Amino acid sequence: MLVYKTEPLDHDVSVFGPIAADLKVSTSGTDSDFVVKLIDVYPGDYPDTHPPQEPAYTIKLGGYQQLVRGEPFRGKFRKGFEKAAPFEPGKPDRITFRLPDVAHTFREGHRIMVQIQSSWFPLTDRNPQKFMDIPKALSTDFVKATERVYTGGSDGSKIELKIMQ
């Protein structure tokens, strides 16, 4: 999992609309999933809260990581959903997709975090890391693979948010 986060915000930041993921990636396999998550990280000293129906129960919010949006993308559909395409092992390729629209304000003192990972099991099914009809995969079809996300430069990976001023 790759984790990127801002310093604590010195003012509120409101994000509206779609979130675009443009990832330059490679895998040692022939298929892989990529998951992008946008997270609101509460300050470490954020006060705890108590639900009205259970006042004795404490919800610890200091350092809490609130999932704002998350979306998986199956790599073999990076060229379109009409025809799946395998990755060439080790060769960089692009995956572009949109996360669902968002309307969220990151409050002053909070951090904006982006996580990129290759699995979201059990929320999504496992990928055997090989190009195949996944519902027909046998336990022996599942293999270890190494994924790489390329960053930096004009053609590196990026996440685009629409920020309201």
ABEGO torsion letter per residue (X at the ends): XBBBBBBBBABBBBBBEBBBBBBBBBBABABBBBBBBBBBBBBAABBBBBBAABAABBBBABGBBBBABBBBBBAAAAAEAABBBBBBBGBBBBBBBBBBBBBBBBBBGBBBBBBBBABAOAABBBBAGBBBBAAABBAAABBBBBBBBBBEEAABBBBBBBBBX
